[in-house]
Amino acid sequence: MSKPRLRSRLFRAHLTVLAIGMLTLTIVGWLYTPRLFVLRLRRIEGSSFRAAQIQGQLVDVFQFAWGRGTLWAALLGGISASSLSYWLSRRIIEPLLEMEEITGAFAAGDLDRRLPEYELLELNQLANSVNHMAADIQSVEQRRRDLVSDLSHELRTPLTILKGYLEGMADGTIAAEPAVYERLSRETQRLQRLVNDLQELSQLESGYLPIAPQPTDIADLLRYVVQRFVDQQLPDAPVQIQLDLPNALPLAQADAERIEQVMVNLLSNALRHTEQGTVRVKAWSKASQIWVAVEDTGPGIATEDIPHVFDRFWRADRSRDRTSGGTGIGLTICRRLIELHAGHIEVESTPGQGSIFRFCLPTAAATHPTVTPSPLHEKTV
């Protein structure tokens, strides 16, 4: 059942007040005025006045009776109408005062309170909006606290290692050997990578990171990125990288540098979590989209963890050693970059069988009738 709107409720309330006033005036005037007029006439019946003289008195009597009747009608009608108006106004004002109180509590930091459901449709919609706003603010505040906590946790490990080695070298318990300097350099690089990722994520979320989509040959881009990883592998590496491309792939409307960054992140993650087996990069076109997938034969991701894969600083194993190279922000950056391209990224995983990360990009033909591909990379697989 739909709730009545505030405008119609107020209109009906005014009509009700007017009707009560007019009804009161009519009833009192109809019942009280004639009787009062007759009573006044009876007082002058015994007098020997002429018609002209009586006519004036009759007019005076009638005016007196009608004036008295109107006075009582106005008094009773005003009291009735005022009482009803006050009652109706309280029904409208009390929810607004309750909203003011609870929003004041929100401003004071109490985000757990919520507005109840009201009878009026507009007030109920406003209450729902305020409740959603409070829930969003509460979620943002919780994410801020989680971010500070996670960031502190991420910084604590490398800083503790650096401090331990430097103090050991200062008091002579640790020899200043090349291996020690190499370890210090790795921890410093981890800190630098974490700061760079945080800065890039901040720019992405605030909209300050420039994205310049243009017609791009995704097939050529994938060949170049895969070849970079193949060149870094040993001939007998336990993980093989494969590239599966169709004979013809439409041009994508994308920023080649940013999509390359996404692919480097996805391939790095796949190789990091695959001890042996295959990492396969696939691409195909569907309707007005180009899909790219990175499949691995790693341990996979638990079903309950999949919704959190793209959350910053998330790890399936919170106790896992961070020396593996990840900052926990790479996939978050990937998701934001794909969203800025009007695309979508998702993950599919089966524990013990591997994971598939795939994303889609719009084709250049969907936005530009005539396209010119961006400069191609020279390396190919």
Buried (B, 14 or more C-beta within 10 A) or exposed (E): EEBEEBEEBBEEBEEBBEEBBEEBBEEBBEEBBBEBBEEBBEEEEEEEEEEEEBEEBBEEBBEEBBEEBBEBBBEBBEEBBEEBBEEBEEBBEEBEEBBEEBBEBBEEEEBEEEBEEBEBBBBBEBBBEBBEEBEEEEEEEEEEEBEEEBBEEBBEBBEEBBEEBEEBBEEEEBEEEEEBEEBBEEBEEBBEBBEEBBEBBEBBEEEEBEEEBBBBBBBBBBBBBBBBBBEEEEEEEEBBBEBEBEEEBBBBBBBBEBBBBBBBBBBBBBBBBBEEEBBBBBBBBEEBBBBBBBBBBBBBBEEEBBEEBBBBBBBBEEEEEBEEEBBBBBBBBBBBBBEBBBBBBBBBBEEEEBBBBBBBBBBBBBEEEEBEBBEBBEBEB
